[in-house]
Amino acid sequence: MADRYLTISIDDGHVMDLRTAELLSKYGLQATFYIPARNPERPVMSEVQIRELASAFEIGAHTLNHVPLKSLPESQAWAQISGSKQWVEDTIGKPAVSFCYPMGKFNASTPALVKNAGFHGARTTFFNLHTFPRNPYLWG
């Protein structure tokens, strides 16, 4: 039988994500929480809460302002991506190794920006992937 992979990601940093973390811990499951510094759609948990979450789970970057990167000029996309990496690392005191494209929106140049910022991979909203992704910047 082929190897199977299951990954769990939780996006946007809402304070209710802490309840999700409790349930994941209860069942011994790992996950990555992708958190933007700010989110105009809903409140984001405090930096103290994020640090607490980081003691048990991976924290990934999700831009500074939860903006879709697809239509941004490259310089603005770079600022959102690289700035979010720095913000996460400053907040949790550990490297941010993964990134998630807000709303799954990105264009042909965005994965290279994520790679150049120093991330090891990026999460997309691609569904129904049945094999391990060859490009770590296009994880489903």
C-alpha positions, 0 to 999 in steps of 0.5 A: 500500500502507498504511503498516506498523508494527512495534514491539518491546517487552521487559518486566520487566527480567530480566537476560537482557534484555541478551542480547535487546538484543545480538541486537537490536543485531546485526540493527539493530533498535530496541526499548523495554525496559519495566522496573519498579524491582522485580519480585516474580516475578524479579530485575531488572537493576541500575541500572548495567545499565539505564543501559548498556541506555539508551545504545542503547534506549528505556527505558519505565516498568513500575510500581515493583513490577510490580503489575497496576493494574486492581484497585488503588485509584486513589491506589495506581495513581497512586503506581505509575505516577508513581513509576515514571516518576520512578525511570526518569528518575532511573536513566537521566538521560533522560525516560521517555516510554512506559509498559507496563501490567504483565500488560496489566491496567488499567481505565477510569481507568488510561490517564488516570493514565498520561497525567497522569503525563506519558507520551506513550503506553502499551503494552497486550497487545491483539493483532492490531491492524491499524491505527495506534492512535488512542489512544496509551495503548492501543498493542497 
